[in-house]
Amino acid sequence: MNEETEKARQSRKAAMEAQAALRRERAAEKLRENLSRRKQQVRARRSGQADETQGLPAAKKPAAKMDES
């Protein structure tokens, strides 16, 4: 019985390591995408072009409303 629990423990450990490796791969991919996007923004600013952001519209400042009183 001790041998079975050891095999189960090793199996769980291998599964956890595989999941951790997948998480690291996804994180690395996201970091590469982010770096590429930031480099593109810097290049656009240097050449005088507008940024092509994909941010949230709610994060932009609204136009100032004039007080009509």
C-alpha positions as CSV (number, residue, x, y, z in Angstrom):
1,M,0.0,0.0,0.0
2,N,2.9,2.3,0.7
3,E,4.1,1.8,-2.9
4,E,0.7,2.9,-4.2
5,T,0.6,6.1,-2.2
6,E,4.1,6.9,-3.4
7,K,3.1,6.4,-7.0
8,A,0.0,8.6,-6.5
9,R,2.0,11.3,-4.9
10,Q,4.5,11.3,-7.7
11,S,1.7,11.4,-10.2
12,R,0.1,14.4,-8.5
13,K,3.6,16.1,-8.3
14,A,4.1,15.5,-12.0
15,A,0.7,17.0,-12.8
16,M,1.4,20.1,-10.7
17,E,4.7,20.6,-12.4
18,A,3.1,20.3,-15.8
19,Q,0.5,22.9,-14.8
20,A,3.2,25.2,-13.5
21,A,5.2,24.9,-16.7
22,L,2.1,25.8,-18.7
23,R,1.5,28.9,-16.5
24,R,5.1,30.0,-17.0
25,E,4.7,29.6,-20.8
26,R,1.5,31.7,-20.8
27,A,3.1,34.3,-18.6
28,A,6.2,34.5,-20.9
29,E,4.0,34.9,-24.0
30,K,2.0,37.7,-22.3
31,L,5.2,39.4,-21.4
32,R,6.5,39.2,-25.0
33,E,3.2,40.6,-26.3
34,N,3.4,43.5,-23.8
35,L,7.0,44.3,-24.7
36,S,6.1,44.2,-28.4
37,R,3.2,46.5,-27.8
38,R,5.2,49.0,-25.8
39,K,8.0,49.0,-28.4
40,Q,5.4,49.8,-31.1
41,Q,4.0,52.7,-29.0
42,V,7.5,54.1,-28.5
43,R,8.2,53.9,-32.3
44,A,4.9,55.6,-33.0
45,R,5.6,58.4,-30.6
46,R,9.1,58.9,-32.2
47,S,7.7,59.1,-35.7
48,G,4.9,61.5,-34.6
49,Q,2.0,59.0,-35.3
50,A,-0.9,58.6,-33.0
51,D,-0.9,55.6,-30.6
52,E,-3.1,52.7,-31.6
53,T,-4.1,51.7,-28.1
54,Q,-6.5,49.0,-27.3
55,G,-7.3,50.2,-23.8
56,L,-10.7,50.7,-22.2
57,P,-12.7,53.7,-23.5
58,A,-13.8,54.4,-19.9
59,A,-10.1,55.1,-19.0
60,K,-10.0,58.1,-21.4
61,K,-10.8,61.6,-20.0
62,P,-14.2,62.8,-21.1
63,A,-14.5,66.2,-22.9
64,A,-15.1,69.1,-20.5
65,K,-18.7,70.2,-20.3
66,M,-19.4,73.9,-20.4
67,D,-21.5,75.3,-17.6
68,E,-24.5,77.1,-19.0
69,S,-25.6,79.0,-15.9
